[in-house]
Amino acid sequence: MPRDEKQRKAYEFLLDHARSQQQFTAEDLARFTEWGKATADTYLKKQMRSIVEKAESLYRVKRHFIHLQEDDFVKRTSQKKNILPSYARTSFDSLFKIG
């Protein structure tokens, strides 16, 4: 199983629910993605809080989610963080060039 398969399943689930505006529970998400309930709860409360609305024990995906690309979603919800900064290195000489 690829490392990001469950995030991709979550994207599929959320996209379907964004389109239909059908409410769901954390258990529904857990069952579809094969995450444990605690994992689904954590994702919904922390990493997905900007894309879902909660009313008691039910969630609804905000409509703007349909504009988010799958690869962007996977990157944003990945537990793996990039250790190295993403910038272009500049040499010392080019910073202090005289002349």
C-alpha positions as YAML, in Angstrom:
chain: A
units: angstrom
residues:
- id: 1
  name: MET
  ca: [0.00, 0.00, 0.00]
- id: 2
  name: PRO
  ca: [1.50, 3.39, -0.97]
- id: 3
  name: ARG
  ca: [2.22, 5.67, 1.96]
- id: 4
  name: ASP
  ca: [-0.30, 8.30, 0.93]
- id: 5
  name: GLU
  ca: [-3.12, 5.95, -0.12]
- id: 6
  name: LYS
  ca: [-5.26, 6.73, 2.94]
- id: 7
  name: GLN
  ca: [-4.90, 10.49, 2.37]
- id: 8
  name: ARG
  ca: [-6.00, 9.94, -1.23]
- id: 9
  name: LYS
  ca: [-9.01, 7.95, -0.01]
- id: 10
  name: ALA
  ca: [-9.81, 10.80, 2.40]
- id: 11
  name: TYR
  ca: [-9.65, 13.25, -0.51]
- id: 12
  name: GLU
  ca: [-12.07, 11.09, -2.53]
- id: 13
  name: PHE
  ca: [-14.45, 10.85, 0.44]
- id: 14
  name: LEU
  ca: [-14.32, 14.58, 1.16]
- id: 15
  name: LEU
  ca: [-14.70, 15.55, -2.50]
- id: 16
  name: ASP
  ca: [-17.82, 13.40, -2.81]
- id: 17
  name: HIS
  ca: [-19.24, 14.97, 0.34]
- id: 18
  name: ALA
  ca: [-18.33, 18.50, -0.78]
- id: 19
  name: ARG
  ca: [-20.27, 17.95, -3.99]
- id: 20
  name: SER
  ca: [-23.30, 16.33, -2.33]
- id: 21
  name: GLN
  ca: [-23.18, 18.41, 0.89]
- id: 22
  name: GLN
  ca: [-24.13, 15.22, 2.73]
- id: 23
  name: GLN
  ca: [-23.14, 15.22, 6.40]
- id: 24
  name: PHE
  ca: [-20.93, 12.49, 7.81]
- id: 25
  name: THR
  ca: [-19.36, 11.30, 11.05]
- id: 26
  name: ALA
  ca: [-15.75, 10.69, 11.96]
- id: 27
  name: GLU
  ca: [-16.63, 6.99, 11.92]
- id: 28
  name: ASP
  ca: [-17.78, 7.28, 8.29]
- id: 29
  name: LEU
  ca: [-14.44, 8.83, 7.32]
- id: 30
  name: ALA
  ca: [-12.51, 6.23, 9.32]
- id: 31
  name: ARG
  ca: [-14.38, 3.36, 7.69]
- id: 32
  name: PHE
  ca: [-13.85, 4.69, 4.15]
- id: 33
  name: THR
  ca: [-10.14, 5.46, 4.59]
- id: 34
  name: GLU
  ca: [-9.37, 2.48, 6.84]
- id: 35
  name: TRP
  ca: [-8.06, 4.85, 9.51]
- id: 36
  name: GLY
  ca: [-8.84, 4.22, 13.16]
- id: 37
  name: LYS
  ca: [-11.55, 6.45, 14.63]
- id: 38
  name: ALA
  ca: [-8.97, 8.34, 16.72]
- id: 39
  name: THR
  ca: [-6.95, 9.10, 13.60]
- id: 40
  name: ALA
  ca: [-10.02, 10.35, 11.73]
- id: 41
  name: ASP
  ca: [-10.96, 12.52, 14.74]
- id: 42
  name: THR
  ca: [-7.47, 14.01, 14.86]
- id: 43
  name: TYR
  ca: [-7.43, 14.82, 11.13]
- id: 44
  name: LEU
  ca: [-10.90, 16.40, 11.30]
- id: 45
  name: LYS
  ca: [-10.12, 18.50, 14.38]
- id: 46
  name: LYS
  ca: [-6.62, 19.63, 13.43]
- id: 47
  name: GLN
  ca: [-5.57, 19.33, 9.80]
- id: 48
  name: MET
  ca: [-9.01, 19.53, 8.18]
- id: 49
  name: ARG
  ca: [-10.64, 22.15, 10.36]
- id: 50
  name: SER
  ca: [-10.46, 24.77, 7.59]
- id: 51
  name: ILE
  ca: [-12.35, 22.55, 5.14]
- id: 52
  name: VAL
  ca: [-15.07, 21.05, 7.37]
- id: 53
  name: GLU
  ca: [-17.81, 22.48, 9.55]
- id: 54
  name: LYS
  ca: [-18.98, 20.60, 12.62]
- id: 55
  name: ALA
  ca: [-22.49, 20.52, 14.02]
- id: 56
  name: GLU
  ca: [-22.57, 18.28, 17.10]
- id: 57
  name: SER
  ca: [-21.22, 14.90, 15.93]
- id: 58
  name: LEU
  ca: [-21.75, 15.54, 12.21]
- id: 59
  name: TYR
  ca: [-19.40, 17.17, 9.72]
- id: 60
  name: ARG
  ca: [-20.03, 18.90, 6.41]
- id: 61
  name: VAL
  ca: [-17.31, 19.68, 3.85]
- id: 62
  name: LYS
  ca: [-17.17, 23.31, 2.78]
- id: 63
  name: ARG
  ca: [-18.00, 23.79, -0.90]
- id: 64
  name: HIS
  ca: [-14.67, 25.47, -1.73]
- id: 65
  name: PHE
  ca: [-12.97, 22.09, -1.15]
- id: 66
  name: ILE
  ca: [-13.90, 21.09, -4.70]
- id: 67
  name: HIS
  ca: [-11.22, 23.50, -5.97]
- id: 68
  name: LEU
  ca: [-8.41, 21.82, -4.03]
- id: 69
  name: GLN
  ca: [-6.30, 19.44, -6.11]
- id: 70
  name: GLU
  ca: [-5.68, 15.94, -4.76]
- id: 71
  name: ASP
  ca: [-1.86, 16.27, -4.65]
- id: 72
  name: ASP
  ca: [-2.14, 19.57, -2.74]
- id: 73
  name: PHE
  ca: [-4.49, 17.94, -0.24]
- id: 74
  name: VAL
  ca: [-2.10, 15.01, 0.27]
- id: 75
  name: LYS
  ca: [0.84, 17.37, 0.84]
- id: 76
  name: ARG
  ca: [-1.12, 19.48, 3.34]
- id: 77
  name: THR
  ca: [-2.41, 16.54, 5.33]
- id: 78
  name: SER
  ca: [0.76, 14.47, 5.30]
- id: 79
  name: GLN
  ca: [2.26, 13.74, 8.70]
- id: 80
  name: LYS
  ca: [5.69, 13.79, 7.10]
- id: 81
  name: LYS
  ca: [7.22, 17.25, 7.31]
- id: 82
  name: ASN
  ca: [10.04, 18.48, 5.11]
- id: 83
  name: ILE
  ca: [13.12, 18.86, 7.29]
- id: 84
  name: LEU
  ca: [15.18, 20.86, 4.81]
- id: 85
  name: PRO
  ca: [13.97, 24.33, 3.90]
- id: 86
  name: SER
  ca: [12.79, 24.85, 0.35]
- id: 87
  name: TYR
  ca: [14.89, 27.76, -0.86]
- id: 88
  name: ALA
  ca: [17.60, 28.28, -3.45]
- id: 89
  name: ARG
  ca: [21.04, 28.60, -1.96]
- id: 90
  name: THR
  ca: [23.04, 31.69, -2.87]
- id: 91
  name: SER
  ca: [26.79, 31.77, -2.67]
- id: 92
  name: PHE
  ca: [28.57, 34.08, -0.26]
- id: 93
  name: ASP
  ca: [30.46, 35.75, -3.12]
- id: 94
  name: SER
  ca: [27.31, 36.74, -4.99]
- id: 95
  name: LEU
  ca: [25.86, 38.37, -1.86]
- id: 96
  name: PHE
  ca: [28.87, 40.59, -1.29]
- id: 97
  name: LYS
  ca: [29.98, 41.24, -4.85]
- id: 98
  name: ILE
  ca: [31.97, 44.43, -5.14]
- id: 99
  name: GLY
  ca: [32.23, 46.33, -8.32]
...
